[in-house]
Amino acid sequence: MSTKESFQMHGENLLKKVRELINEGNIRRITIKDKEGKEVMNFPLTIGVVGVVLAPVLAAVGALAAVIGECTIEVEREE
């Protein structure tokens, strides 16, 4: 079973928040939406995913953070 929650923030805080969520370890999927609600990035996190595998994802999130204004992060958590 999983639960969903959302966080609204500005782009410059996006990478920091995504890193925090990944470090929590109970996240199944992260979706990033722009201020109109359009999905701009979506990636699953599976048990055992480590930094080397996440490096390209975090680089993409960093690039997105540089250009996006207001955004919403939707998080699907494993219970």
C-alpha positions in Angstrom: 0.0 0.0 0.0 1.2 3.5 -0.7 0.3 7.1 0.2 0.8 10.3 -1.8 1.7 13.8 -0.6 2.6 17.0 -2.4 5.0 19.9 -1.7 4.8 23.2 -3.4 8.0 25.2 -3.8 10.1 27.4 -6.0 12.7 25.9 -8.4 15.8 26.9 -6.4 14.7 24.6 -3.6 13.8 21.7 -5.9 17.0 19.8 -5.9 17.5 20.1 -2.2 14.0 18.7 -1.5 14.4 15.8 -4.0 17.7 14.8 -2.3 16.0 14.9 1.1 13.1 12.7 -0.1 15.5 10.2 -1.6 17.5 10.0 1.6 14.3 9.1 3.5 14.3 5.8 1.7 10.6 5.0 1.7 9.8 6.8 -1.6 8.4 4.8 -4.6 8.0 7.5 -7.1 8.6 11.3 -7.4 6.7 13.4 -9.9 7.5 17.1 -10.6 4.8 19.3 -12.1 4.9 22.9 -13.2 2.6 25.6 -11.8 -0.1 24.7 -14.4 0.0 21.1 -13.1 1.7 19.7 -16.2 4.0 16.8 -15.5 7.6 17.8 -16.4 9.5 14.9 -14.7 8.6 11.5 -13.2 10.9 8.9 -11.9 10.6 5.7 -9.8 12.8 4.9 -6.9 13.3 1.3 -6.1 14.9 -0.4 -3.1 18.7 -0.6 -3.6 19.0 2.4 -5.9 22.3 4.1 -5.0 24.0 7.4 -5.8 25.7 6.3 -9.0 22.4 5.3 -10.6 20.7 8.5 -9.3 23.4 10.9 -10.5 21.8 11.4 -14.0 18.4 11.9 -12.4 19.7 14.5 -9.9 21.6 16.3 -12.8 18.3 16.5 -14.7 16.5 17.8 -11.6 19.2 20.4 -11.1 18.8 21.6 -14.7 15.1 21.7 -14.3 15.4 23.7 -11.1 17.4 26.3 -12.9 14.6 27.1 -15.4 11.3 26.3 -13.5 9.6 28.7 -11.3 6.8 27.5 -9.0 6.5 23.7 -9.0 4.8 20.9 -7.2 6.6 17.7 -6.1 4.2 14.7 -5.7 5.6 11.8 -3.7 4.3 8.3 -3.5 5.5 6.6 -0.3 5.7 3.0 0.6 3.9 2.2 3.8 
